[in-house]
Amino acid sequence: MNSPMKSLHKYSYREFQYFPNDGFRHEIIDGEHYMSPSPSTKHQTVSRRLQFQIYSQIELTGLGQIFNAPTDVELAPHDIVEPDLILVMNDRVAIITPSRILGVPNLLIEILSPSNPNHDRILKFEMYARTGVPEYWIVDPEEESVAQWVLKDGSYQLLGSHHDSVHCNCVQAISVDLRQVWQ
């Protein structure tokens, strides 16, 4: 179901804010509108467990904030997405506005859905690199793994595919026990 809605011009936040609240995830990548179904309960369980661990280490210690979908992130005028989890450390807190995150967060986390894994592995992967997202985790609930990508010289380098734990590269304070996520 994740197919672009072709238009004659590139969409921006001006149009994005009028997309319906219809249970689908709406995103704009390079000006094209994409939509996908709402996440599964397994997806949401993994998201909640990741968010809890990061929240405990970051927000409760006053180092930054973590947001979950649906939170709009405008990375560029024609790139507006709703990542599953968004980490903004205090050094970038100015990008948090009342309506959305307007700029590049420290870490974005996407949890793969069986219906559209290439959306996160290819389309968003390329866009996140192009817009300068320093670290990107692709979580695969079926394989119980986290692919950790770090931006170096404009392209992502794989730091590893983790099954038991993952340590954030851009924020050394974060260590996630993945065994608690998969249980």
Secondary structure, DSSP 8 states (H G I E B T S, - for coil): ---EE--SS---HHHHTTS--SSSEEEEETTEEEEE----HHHHHHHHHHHHHHHHHHTTTTSEEEEESS--EEEETTEEE--SEEEEEGGGGGGB-SS-EES--SEEEEE--TT-HHIIIIIHHHHHHHHT-SEEEEEETTTTEEEEEEEETTEEEEEEEESSEEE-SS-TT-EEEHHHHH-
